[in-house]
Amino acid sequence: MLPLFLAFFALCVLENAIGQCVMCKAVAEDSADDGGLGAGLNRGILYLMAVPYILLSALFFVIYKKRKSAS
C-alpha cells in the first residue's frame, strides 16, 4: 500500500515541480544577456542544495563521535 501511495504522491508533486522549472528557465533565459539574475539564481540553487548535505554530515559526525566514545 505504501509504494502505491508514494507513486501517487510523486505523480501529483511532479507536475507542480515541472511547472516551476519552466518558470525558472524562462526567467534565466530572459536575463541571460545581463548575467546578474542568472548568476544569482544559480547561486541560490547551490545554497538550497548544500544545506541538507551539511545538516546530514553534521548529524552523522555527531553519531559517529558518540558511538566512538561509547566503545
Secondary structure, DSSP 4 states (H G I P E B T S, - for coil): -HHHHHHHHHHHHHHHHHHHHHHHHHHHHHTTTT-HHHHHHHHHHHHHHHHHHHHHHHHHHHHHHHHHHH-
